[in-house]
Amino acid sequence: MQRTLAALVPRAVKDPRVGNVTITAVSLADYMSSARVWFLPFGLGQPGDGQLAGLRSAAGFLRGEVARQLGLRHAPKLEFLLDTNLEQAHSLTQLIDAAVAADRKAEESAPVDPPADAAPDPDDHH
């Protein structure tokens, strides 16, 4: 179903709000009564609200096309959702990078003391 929708959306949806989107995942409910369809706007920095409204508007049409192409008697109701996993992963990566950089900076500025169990230097004659 994901491949079918990925091919259908750019070719069959004429709504100018949709533009280029990538279908990232499809989750079917029991008995195929409904399907959640996650998407990402294609290209960085594009808002997803317009695409979401356009896809929701085209959901009935897409449902019929999916049923026809997949040979289904009853197609699931399509619920489109903006995929935020990529944004969350990017935010988490930035937090981890900042923590690692802070740790490195703290290590660089910490004084280096010899280990407590180090043997005394035999050349040191105090």
N, C-alpha and C positions, 0 to 999 in steps of 0.2 A: 504494500500500500504506500509506503514511503517513496519508493521509486516512481510509482504511478503519479503521486501528487507532485513530486519534484519535476516530472516531465510536463504535467498538466498546467501547473500554475503559470510558468512563464509563457506558455503557448496559448492557453485558452482564456486566462483571466485578462480582460481588457480594461479593468479599472486602473486608471493612472496612479492611484495612491499606492498600489501594490508594488509596482516596479520589480526590481530583481530581489528575490528572497531565496534563501537556502532552507529547505526542509531538513531539520536536524534529527528529528525523532518522531515516531508515531507510537502511541500506546493505546491498544484496543481494550475496551471494557469486556467483561464477560458477555458472552452471547453476541458479541459484535454490535451492541446497541449504540455505542458511541466510541469515538476515537479522539484522543487528544493529539493535536498536531503541533509540535514545536517548530518555530522557524527563527531564523536570524536575517536581518536586513543584509543584503550583499554589499560589501564595501564598508569601510570604517566611518564612523561618525554620522551615519544616517539614523534619524529617529525611527522607532518601530511603531509608533502610535498610528500613523497613517496606513502603514502596511497592515496592521492588525485590523483596523476598521474595514479596509478593502477586502481582506481575506474573509472576515466574518460576513461581509455582505455577499461574497461569492460562495459561501459554504454550501448553500442548497444546490447551486449549479454543480459545484465540484463533487458533491455527494452523488449526484446522478451520473456524472462522468466516471467516477471511480467504480460505481456499480456496473456500468456498461462495460468498461474496459476489463474489469476483473471477473465479469460474469456472475455477479452476486444478485440474488433475488431481493435481499434487503441490505442496503448499504448503511453503515453506521453514521450517526449524526456526527458531523465534524466540528470540533471545538479547537480554534486556533489560539495558541499561546506564544508570547514572545519568549524565546529561550534566553535565560539570563545566566546559564551555567558558565559561558565563556567570560562574561563580565566578572562573575564571582571568582573564577579561577585567576583572572588577571589581578584582581584586587588582593587575593590571598598571596599571589606570587610577589606583589609589591611589598606587602607586609613582611613576608619572610626575608626578602632582599634587604629591607630596612633593618630588620633585627640582626641579620648576619653582619651587615656593615657596622652597626653599633657595637657588636661583640668584637669585631676586628679592631675598631678604634679603641675600645677599652683595653684590649690586649696590648696594643702598641704603646699606650700611654702608661701602662702599669709598670712599676719598677721591677727589675729582674733581680730576685734574691736567689743566692745559691740554696740548693736543697738543704734541709736541716740535717740530714744523715750523710752529707758529703764529707769525705775524708779531708783532714787538714792538709794544706799545701806543705810538702816537706821543705820547700825552699823558704818558707816564711819563718823567720827566727825571731819573733817577738819575745 
